[in-house]
């Protein structure tokens, strides 16, 4: 119930701060109960007929000018409550209310629970506080705290109770079964559907588009491709189909000519393809500046004369050389010689006539080429040595070499050539002391693949030379 409490003068004085510039907070700690119908006036300092003073008082501010007050009397007293008063913690009568009709009737067996909303006309409810008991039980709303009854998990899962509150735990226990119970076709809540459709409905792209799209990587049109762009349209008339790019430029296919034409303004030109290339087509890709390749390959026609081949050619007309074109006789010849012998020209002309048959061949000696002479390319002259000769006609170089070999009667001696070679003609002559007769036989040989040699001398009773010279010719 909503009651208009009267704030006493003493209560207002308690609210005024020491500087008298505003209010201080005050604390309500007790309530007085009376069966007397008191007419509340601001000057009262006590509750007439007070029969009970209780401390089980609680309250809270529910609006700027409203407090909710709860008072509990669980004693065995019996009375009809018509008036009550609120006291501050220092005993000051803060507010009072009374009426002729009983507010409630308490018996000895019952507990009196008084819950009232008090409206203040000219003070702020935020200035009031209640003692440590803080006993209050306003109804819970969406805008304030209050008394509620908590639903059980079963009540939350049933989803039919509109008065009980649901805790997070009960909500978690009820939400999934509730969704699963409602899930399915026609429920309006099908978790397997998106906007009422199964996934297969969205996966069928051609069905969603209403046509089969072209593959960007490459595909073939099975129907006609039309264009609908600004300044781009197609029109057919008889044997001609035209695509207009704007009012002046267009592309036309002429069925009668089997030809694609590019139109620019009032003129048309055929576009090239493999079937219309060639002379007389009006579009000849084999021409350069309107000419066939044979026009450019005819060099004499391009030059206006037949050029002389620098590798060797015969002049068919007179060659005019530099000089004085007005000079004649001796003067003309002198002018020609002067032109030939000036600066580097003479060397260039001498080199130009050098060679076989020119009469001026600087590569010959007495008319013979160097390849016709035998040349010594290497030489080692001494008691044992060699001479290496080169000649173009003989192929590989020819080596003539010799070796002095000491020997004894009836003995054999091995030796090493100054310059080894695999193929040789061998021979030997006696040498050594003068006056000794040479008699007997000898032989020289090559010692296998190592190219070294050996000498064998057989004594027939005559003198034995101290040395024998072995020589060879080969390559």
C-alpha positions in Angstrom: 0.0 0.0 0.0 1.1 3.6 -0.6 1.0 5.9 2.4 1.8 9.6 2.8 4.0 9.9 5.9 4.2 13.1 7.7 7.8 14.2 8.4 8.0 15.8 11.8 9.7 19.1 12.5 12.3 17.3 14.6 12.9 14.9 11.7 13.4 17.8 9.3 15.8 19.4 11.7 17.8 16.2 11.8 18.1 16.2 8.0 19.5 19.8 7.9 23.3 19.8 7.9 25.4 21.9 10.3 26.0 24.6 7.8 22.3 24.7 7.0 23.1 24.5 3.3 21.7 21.1 2.5 20.8 17.7 4.0 22.6 15.0 5.9 21.8 11.4 5.7 19.9 10.0 8.6 19.4 6.4 9.8 16.1 4.9 10.8 16.6 2.1 13.3 13.2 1.6 15.1 9.4 1.6 14.5 6.7 2.4 17.1 3.3 0.6 16.8 0.0 2.0 18.2 -3.6 0.9 18.2 -4.7 4.5 18.6 -5.8 6.4 15.5 -3.4 9.3 15.6 -3.9 12.4 13.5 -0.3 13.0 12.2 0.9 16.5 12.4 4.5 17.9 12.1 4.8 19.1 15.7 4.5 15.6 17.2 7.6 14.3 19.1 6.1 11.0 20.3 3.5 8.4 19.1 0.4 8.4 21.3 -0.7 5.0 22.6 2.6 3.3 21.5 2.3 -0.3 22.6 5.3 -1.8 20.8 8.8 -0.5 19.8 10.5 -2.9 17.3 14.0 -2.9 15.8 13.2 -5.3 12.9 12.9 -2.5 10.5 14.4 -2.5 7.0 14.0 -0.3 4.0 15.4 0.8 0.7 14.9 3.6 -1.8 12.9 2.6 -4.8 12.6 6.1 -6.4 13.7 9.6 -5.8 10.7 10.2 -3.4 9.7 6.7 -2.3 11.1 4.3 0.2 10.0 0.7 0.8 9.8 0.0 4.5 9.4 -3.5 6.0 8.6 -4.0 9.7 8.3 -7.4 11.4 6.7 -8.2 14.8 6.9 -11.9 15.5 6.1 -11.5 19.2 2.9 -13.1 20.9 1.4 -9.6 21.3 -2.1 -9.1 19.9 -3.4 -5.7 18.7 -5.1 -3.7 15.9 -2.5 -1.5 14.3 -3.8 2.0 13.3 -0.8 4.2 13.6 3.0 3.8 13.4 6.1 6.0 13.7 9.7 5.8 12.5 12.5 6.8 14.9 16.1 7.8 14.1 19.1 6.2 15.8 19.2 9.1 18.3 15.5 8.5 19.3 14.1 11.4 17.3 10.6 10.9 16.0 11.2 11.2 12.2 7.9 10.4 10.6 4.4 9.4 11.7 1.3 8.0 10.1 -2.2 7.2 11.4 -5.7 6.3 10.3 -9.1 5.4 11.8 -9.3 1.9 10.3 -6.9 -0.8 11.3 -3.9 -1.2 9.1 -3.7 -4.8 10.3 -4.9 -7.0 13.2 -2.3 -9.2 14.9 -3.1 -12.2 17.0 -0.8 -13.9 19.5 -0.2 -16.8 17.2 0.6 -14.7 14.1 3.5 -12.5 13.1 2.9 -9.1 11.8 4.8 -8.3 8.6 4.2 -4.7 7.5 5.5 -3.8 4.0 4.7 -0.3 2.9 5.8 2.2 0.2 6.2 5.6 1.7 6.0 8.7 -0.6 7.7 11.9 0.4 6.4 15.2 -0.9 9.4 17.4 -0.3 12.5 15.4 0.7 14.8 12.9 -1.2 14.4 9.3 -0.3 18.2 8.9 -0.9 18.8 10.8 2.3 17.4 7.9 4.4 19.2 4.8 5.5 18.2 1.9 7.7 19.9 0.1 10.5 22.0 -3.1 10.3 18.9 -5.3 10.2 17.9 -3.9 6.8 14.8 -6.1 6.7 13.0 -5.4 3.4 11.0 -7.4 0.9 9.7 -5.4 -2.1 8.4 -7.3 -5.1 11.0 -7.7 -7.8 10.5 -5.9 -11.1 12.5 -5.3 -14.2 13.6 -1.9 -12.7 14.4 -2.9 -9.1 15.5 -5.6 -6.8 12.9 -7.4 -4.8 11.5 -10.8 -3.6 11.4 -13.5 -6.2 10.8 -17.3 -6.2 13.4 -19.3 -8.1 12.2 -21.9 -10.6 13.5 -25.5 -10.4 15.3 -27.1 -13.4 12.1 -29.1 -14.1 10.0 -25.9 -14.1 12.5 -24.1 -16.3 12.5 -27.0 -18.8 8.7 -27.0 -18.8 8.8 -23.4 -19.9 5.2 -22.6 -18.7 5.7 -20.6 -15.4 5.5 -16.9 -15.9 6.0 -15.9 -12.2 9.2 -17.7 -11.2 12.7 -16.6 -12.0 15.3 -18.7 -13.9 18.9 -18.9 -12.7 21.8 -19.3 -15.3 22.1 -23.0 -14.2 18.5 -23.7 -14.8 18.6 -21.8 -18.1 21.5 -24.0 -19.3 19.7 -27.2 -18.2 16.5 -26.1 -20.0 17.7 -24.3 -23.1 19.2 -27.2 -25.1 16.3 -29.7 -24.4 13.9 -26.9 -25.4 15.7 -26.2 -28.7 16.0 -29.9 -29.5 12.3 -30.4 -28.7 11.4 -27.7 -31.1 14.0 -28.5 -33.8 12.8 -30.0 -37.0 10.8 -29.3 -40.2 7.8 -27.1 -39.6 8.9 -26.1 -36.1 10.0 -22.7 -37.2 13.3 -23.5 -35.4 15.3 -26.0 -37.5 19.0 -25.8 -36.6 19.8 -27.9 -39.7 18.3 -25.3 -42.0 19.4 -21.8 -43.2 16.4 -19.6 -44.0 14.4 -22.9 -44.2 16.7 -24.6 -46.7 19.0 -27.6 -46.4 22.6 -27.2 -47.3 22.1 -29.1 -50.6 19.8 -26.4 -51.8 22.6 -23.8 -51.6 25.2 -26.2 -53.0 23.3 -26.6 -56.3 24.8 -23.4 -57.9 23.1 -23.8 -61.3 19.8 -24.1 -59.6 20.4 -21.0 -57.6 21.5 -19.0 -60.6 18.9 -20.4 -62.9 21.6 -21.2 -65.5 24.9 -23.0 -65.8 27.8 -20.4 -65.5 30.8 -20.4 -67.8 34.1 -21.6 -66.4 36.6 -18.8 -66.2 39.5 -21.1 -67.1 37.8 -21.9 -70.4 34.4 -23.1 -71.5 32.1 -23.3 -74.6 28.9 -21.4 -75.1 25.9 -23.6 -75.9 23.7 -20.7 -76.8 23.8 -17.2 -78.1 25.7 -14.6 -76.1 23.9 -11.3 -76.0 25.3 -7.9 -74.9 23.4 -5.2 -73.1 25.8 -2.4 -72.3 25.6 1.4 -72.7 26.2 2.3 -76.4 26.5 -1.4 -77.3 23.7 -3.2 -79.1 23.1 -5.7 -81.9 20.7 -5.4 -84.8 19.9 -7.8 -87.6 18.7 -6.9 -91.1 18.6 -9.4 -93.9 22.1 -10.8 -94.5 23.8 -8.4 -92.1 24.1 -8.5 -88.3 25.6 -5.4 -86.8 27.0 -4.7 -83.3 27.1 -1.0 -82.6 29.7 0.4 -80.3 28.4 3.9 -80.6 26.7 6.0 -83.3 29.8 6.0 -85.6 31.6 2.7 -84.9 30.2 -0.8 -85.5 31.1 -4.3 -86.4 29.0 -6.1 -89.1 28.9 -9.7 -90.3 27.8 -9.9 -93.8 26.3 -13.4 -94.5 26.3 -13.0 -98.2 30.0 -12.1 -98.3 30.9 -14.4 -95.4 33.0 -11.5 -94.2 33.3 -9.5 -91.0 33.5 -5.7 -91.6 34.6 -2.9 -89.3 32.6 0.2 -89.8 34.1 3.7 -88.9 31.7 6.5 -89.8 30.4 5.9 -93.4 33.2 3.6 -94.5 33.6 -0.2 -94.0 36.8 -2.3 -94.1 37.0 -6.1 -94.0 38.7 -7.7 -91.0 41.5 -10.2 -91.6 41.0 -13.9 -91.3 42.7 -16.9 -92.9 40.2 -17.1 -95.7 40.2 -13.5 -97.0 44.0 -12.9 -97.1 45.6 -12.5 -100.5 45.8 -10.3 -103.6 42.6 -8.4 -104.3 41.0 -9.0 -101.0 41.4 -5.4 -99.9 43.1 -6.8 -96.8 46.4 -8.4 -97.9 48.6 -9.2 -94.8 51.4 -10.3 -97.2 52.0 -6.7 -98.3 54.3 -4.1 -96.8 53.3 -0.5 -97.8 51.2 -2.1 -100.5 54.1 -4.1 -102.0 54.7 -7.9 -102.2 58.0 -9.3 -100.8 59.3 -9.8 -104.4 59.3 -6.0 -104.8 61.8 -5.6 -101.9 64.0 -8.6 -102.9 64.7 -7.3 -106.4 67.8 -5.4 -105.2 69.0 -4.2 -108.7 65.5 -2.7 -109.2 65.6 -1.0 -105.8 69.2 0.4 -106.4 68.6 1.2 -110.1 71.7 -0.6 -111.1 73.5 -4.0 -110.7 76.1 -3.9 -107.9 79.5 -5.6 -108.2 80.2 -8.6 -106.0 83.1 -7.7 -103.7 84.2 -11.4 -103.6 85.0 -11.2 -107.3 83.1 -9.8 -110.3 83.7 -8.4 -113.9 82.9 -4.8 -114.7 80.8 -4.6 -117.8 81.3 -0.8 -118.2 84.0 1.8 -117.6 85.1 2.4 -114.0 85.8 6.1 -113.3 88.5 6.6 -110.7 88.9 9.7 -108.5 90.9 12.5 -110.0 90.5 15.6 -112.1 87.6 14.7 -114.5 88.7 17.5 -116.9 92.4 16.3 -117.2 93.5 14.2 -120.2 96.6 12.3 -121.2 99.5 12.4 -118.8 97.7 14.7 -116.4 94.8 12.2 -116.1 97.3 9.4 -115.3 99.1 11.5 -112.8 95.8 12.4 -111.1 95.0 8.7 -110.8 98.4 7.8 -109.4 98.1 10.6 -106.9 94.8 9.2 -105.8 96.2 5.7 -105.3 99.3 6.8 -103.4 97.8 9.3 -100.9 97.8 8.4 -97.2 96.9 4.8 -96.3 95.4 4.1 -99.8 98.7 2.7 -101.1 99.0 0.1 -98.3 95.4 -0.9 -98.8 95.9 -1.4 -102.5 99.2 -3.3 -102.1 97.6 -5.7 -99.7 94.6 -6.0 -102.0 96.7 -7.3 -104.9 99.0 -9.6 -102.8 98.6 -13.3 -103.4 99.3 -16.2 -105.8 99.4 -15.2 -109.4 99.3 -11.4 -108.6 103.0 -10.9 -109.5 103.3 -9.3 -106.1 103.3 -12.1 -103.5 105.1 -11.2 -100.3 104.6 -14.7 -98.9 107.0 -16.3 -101.5 110.8 -16.6 -101.6 112.2 -17.1 -105.2 108.7 -18.2 -106.1 108.6 -20.9 -103.4 106.3 -21.0 -100.4 107.7 -21.6 -96.9 106.1 -25.0 -96.7 108.5 -26.1 -99.5 111.6 -25.6 -97.4 112.9 -28.1 -94.7 113.1 -26.3 -91.4 115.0 -27.2 -88.2 112.4 -26.9 -85.4 114.5 -28.3 -82.5 118.3 -29.2 -82.2 120.6 -30.6 -79.5 124.1 -31.0 -81.0 126.8 -32.9 -79.1 128.4 -36.4 -78.7 124.9 -37.6 -78.2 122.1 -35.5 -79.6 119.4 -35.0 -82.2 118.1 -32.7 -84.9 114.3 -32.4 -85.5 113.2 -31.3 -88.9 109.9 -30.1 -90.2 108.6 -30.3 -93.8 105.0 -30.0 -95.0 105.4 -32.9 -97.4 106.7 -35.3 -94.7 103.9 -35.2 -92.3 105.0 -35.4 -88.7 108.5 -34.1 -87.9 111.5 -36.2 -88.8 114.1 -36.8 -86.0 117.7 -37.7 -86.7 119.6 -38.5 -83.6 122.8 -40.3 -82.4 124.2 -41.8 -79.2 127.8 -42.9 -78.3 127.7 -46.2 -76.5 130.6 -47.9 -74.6 131.0 -51.6 -75.3 133.2 -54.6 -74.6 134.1 -57.6 -76.7 131.3 -60.0 -77.2 129.1 -57.8 -74.9 125.9 -55.9 -75.1 125.1 -52.4 -73.9 121.8 -50.6 -73.3 121.2 -46.9 -73.8 118.6 -44.2 -73.8 117.9 -42.0 -76.8 118.3 -38.3 -76.3 114.7 -37.8 -77.7 112.6 -41.0 -77.5 110.5 -42.1 -80.5 108.7 -45.3 -81.3 109.7 -45.8 -85.0 113.2 -45.6 -86.2 115.8 -46.9 -88.7 118.9 -47.9 -86.8 122.5 -48.1 -87.7 126.0 -48.1 -86.0 129.6 -47.2 -86.8 132.7 -48.0 -84.8 134.5 -45.3 -83.0 137.1 -44.8 -80.3 140.9 -45.1 -80.5 142.7 -44.5 -83.7 144.5 -47.3 -85.5 142.5 -50.2 -84.1 141.0 -52.6 -86.6 137.3 -53.2 -86.4 136.2 -56.7 -87.0 133.1 -58.6 -85.9 129.4 -58.0 -86.1 127.0 -55.7 -84.3 123.3 -55.0 -84.1 121.2 -52.3 -82.6 117.6 -52.5 -81.5 114.7 -50.7 -79.8 113.8 -51.8 -76.4 110.0 -52.3 -76.6 107.4 -49.7 -75.8 109.8 -47.6 -73.6 111.5 -46.4 -76.8 115.0 -46.9 -75.4 117.6 -49.0 -77.3 120.3 -51.6 -77.0 123.6 -52.6 -78.8 125.2 -56.0 -79.2 128.8 -56.5 -80.5 130.3 -59.9 -81.5 134.2 -60.2 -81.5 135.8 -62.2 -84.4 139.3 -62.0 -83.0 140.0 -58.5 -84.2 140.4 -55.3 -82.2 137.5 -54.2 -80.0 136.4 -50.5 -80.4 135.9 -48.7 -77.1 132.8 -46.9 -78.3 130.2 -47.4 -80.9 128.0 -44.6 -82.3 124.4 -45.6 -82.7 122.2 -43.3 -85.0 118.6 -43.5 -86.0 116.1 -41.7 -88.3 112.4 -41.8 -87.7 109.4 -40.0 -86.3 
